[in-house]
Structure formats: structure tokens, C-alpha cells
């Protein structure tokens, strides 16, 4: 079990930045329910991507679907800033 705490929701609670939450549907490091809660409660959810069947460090978590979601977020953020 991890002893470190990562208060993601606390850190993002005042953020106005669009946020994409990506997590594996079979994550053995960060409980899926915890990641789902972050997606449910983050103030400016842009996108939620659940990679079904994927564990925390599975290669698919670094693959095309994740890269595409990251690119969509980058485009949205750069468009929102008027650049």
C-alpha cells in the first residue's frame, strides 16, 4: 500500500484550467473509484478517458488513445487562451 497522499481534488479545487482525467479500468496502484471521483468532482472536466482493462503502468496507458486525449486538451487550452 502506498503511504504517500496525493490530494488531487484539493489541489484542483480552485483551478479554472480544463482538466482531462485518464485512468486504467484495472488500476492496481490508484483505485479506479478514486480516479472516477476525481473526474466526477474536478471543477473543469474537459474529458474523462477510462482505458478499460488497463493497469497503472500498462503500455496502453502511454499509447495512442492517451496521446490523442492529451492533444485534444492541449488544443482546447491553447484555443481558450487566444493563441
C-alpha positions as a Markdown table, in Angstrom:
| # | Residue | x | y | z |
|---|---|---|---|---|
| 1 | Unk | 0.0 | 0.0 | 0.0 |
| 2 | Unk | 1.1 | 3.5 | -0.8 |
| 3 | Unk | 1.7 | 5.7 | 2.2 |
| 4 | Unk | 2.1 | 8.9 | 0.2 |
| 5 | Unk | -1.0 | 11.0 | -0.2 |
| 6 | Unk | -1.8 | 12.9 | -3.4 |
| 7 | Unk | -4.7 | 15.3 | -2.7 |
| 8 | Unk | -5.6 | 15.8 | -6.3 |
| 9 | Unk | -9.1 | 17.2 | -5.7 |
| 10 | Unk | -7.8 | 19.6 | -3.1 |
| 11 | Unk | -5.1 | 20.7 | -5.5 |
| 12 | Unk | -7.5 | 21.2 | -8.4 |
| 13 | Unk | -10.4 | 22.6 | -6.4 |
| 14 | Unk | -9.7 | 26.2 | -7.3 |
| 15 | Unk | -8.4 | 25.6 | -10.8 |
| 16 | Unk | -10.1 | 27.1 | -13.8 |
| 17 | Unk | -7.9 | 25.1 | -16.2 |
| 18 | Unk | -9.7 | 22.4 | -18.3 |
| 19 | Unk | -8.7 | 19.0 | -17.0 |
| 20 | Unk | -8.5 | 15.6 | -18.6 |
| 21 | Unk | -8.6 | 12.6 | -16.2 |
| 22 | Unk | -7.1 | 9.4 | -17.6 |
| 23 | Unk | -7.1 | 6.2 | -15.7 |
| 24 | Unk | -7.0 | 2.5 | -16.2 |
| 25 | Unk | -10.1 | 0.4 | -15.5 |
| 26 | Unk | -8.0 | -2.2 | -13.7 |
| 27 | Unk | -5.5 | 0.1 | -11.9 |
| 28 | Unk | -3.8 | -1.7 | -9.0 |
| 29 | Unk | -1.9 | 1.4 | -7.8 |
| 30 | Unk | -4.6 | 4.1 | -7.8 |
| 31 | Unk | -8.1 | 2.7 | -7.1 |
| 32 | Unk | -10.4 | 3.1 | -10.1 |
| 33 | Unk | -13.1 | 4.6 | -7.8 |
| 34 | Unk | -10.7 | 7.2 | -6.6 |
| 35 | Unk | -9.9 | 8.3 | -10.2 |
| 36 | Unk | -13.6 | 8.3 | -11.1 |
| 37 | Unk | -14.2 | 10.5 | -8.1 |
| 38 | Unk | -11.6 | 13.0 | -9.3 |
| 39 | Unk | -13.3 | 13.0 | -12.7 |
| 40 | Unk | -16.7 | 13.5 | -11.1 |
| 41 | Unk | -15.6 | 16.3 | -8.9 |
| 42 | Unk | -12.9 | 18.3 | -10.7 |
| 43 | Unk | -14.2 | 21.8 | -11.4 |
| 44 | Unk | -13.5 | 22.0 | -15.2 |
| 45 | Unk | -13.6 | 18.5 | -16.5 |
| 46 | Unk | -12.7 | 18.6 | -20.2 |
| 47 | Unk | -12.6 | 14.8 | -20.8 |
| 48 | Unk | -12.6 | 11.5 | -18.9 |
| 49 | Unk | -10.8 | 8.6 | -20.5 |
| 50 | Unk | -11.1 | 5.2 | -18.9 |
| 51 | Unk | -8.8 | 2.7 | -20.5 |
| 52 | Unk | -10.8 | -0.4 | -19.8 |
| 53 | Unk | -8.8 | -3.4 | -18.5 |
| 54 | Unk | -5.6 | -1.4 | -18.2 |
| 55 | Unk | -3.4 | -1.4 | -15.1 |
| 56 | Unk | -1.4 | 1.7 | -13.9 |
| 57 | Unk | 1.7 | 1.2 | -16.0 |
| 58 | Unk | 0.4 | -1.0 | -18.9 |
| 59 | Unk | 1.9 | 0.1 | -22.3 |
| 60 | Unk | -1.6 | 1.1 | -23.5 |
| 61 | Unk | -1.6 | 3.9 | -20.8 |
| 62 | Unk | 1.2 | 5.5 | -22.9 |
| 63 | Unk | -0.4 | 4.8 | -26.3 |
| 64 | Unk | -2.4 | 6.4 | -29.0 |
| 65 | Unk | -5.7 | 6.9 | -27.1 |
| 66 | Unk | -3.9 | 8.7 | -24.2 |
| 67 | Unk | -1.8 | 10.8 | -26.6 |
| 68 | Unk | -4.9 | 11.8 | -28.6 |
| 69 | Unk | -6.7 | 12.8 | -25.4 |
| 70 | Unk | -3.7 | 14.9 | -24.3 |
| 71 | Unk | -3.6 | 16.5 | -27.8 |
| 72 | Unk | -7.3 | 17.4 | -27.5 |
| 73 | Unk | -6.8 | 19.0 | -24.2 |
| 74 | Unk | -3.7 | 20.9 | -25.5 |
| 75 | Unk | -5.8 | 22.2 | -28.4 |
| 76 | Unk | -8.6 | 23.3 | -26.1 |
| 77 | Unk | -6.3 | 25.1 | -23.7 |
| 78 | Unk | -4.4 | 26.9 | -26.4 |
| 79 | Unk | -7.6 | 27.9 | -28.1 |
| 80 | Unk | -9.0 | 29.1 | -24.8 |
| 81 | Unk | -6.0 | 31.3 | -24.3 |
| 82 | Unk | -6.4 | 33.0 | -27.7 |
| 83 | Unk | -3.1 | 31.8 | -29.0 |
